[in-house]
């Protein structure tokens, strides 16, 4: 159970508008602000397996640190700021293509 100071830290990271990520030595995402995690979620990197693993883990764990409403509000804000629908479409192959 988080203490009040770590809970405050978590809340600050969720509300932060800077796209920050903390990575391990091999480049795996370890932590980040909500904006940073969303940026990583919608952008493909050179490692398709890690991208898919990140997406799977993010979609399972996001309720631990934010609400559905806040998540989609953040997606909407990012789209409105960039105005680029292409940034929301993965460039790599998907199981639906």
ABEGO torsion letter per residue (X at the ends): XBBAAAAAAAAAAAABABBBBBBBAAGBBABEBAAAAAAAAABBBABAAAAAAAAAAAAAAAAAABBAAAAAAAAAAAAAAAGBAAAABBABBBAAX
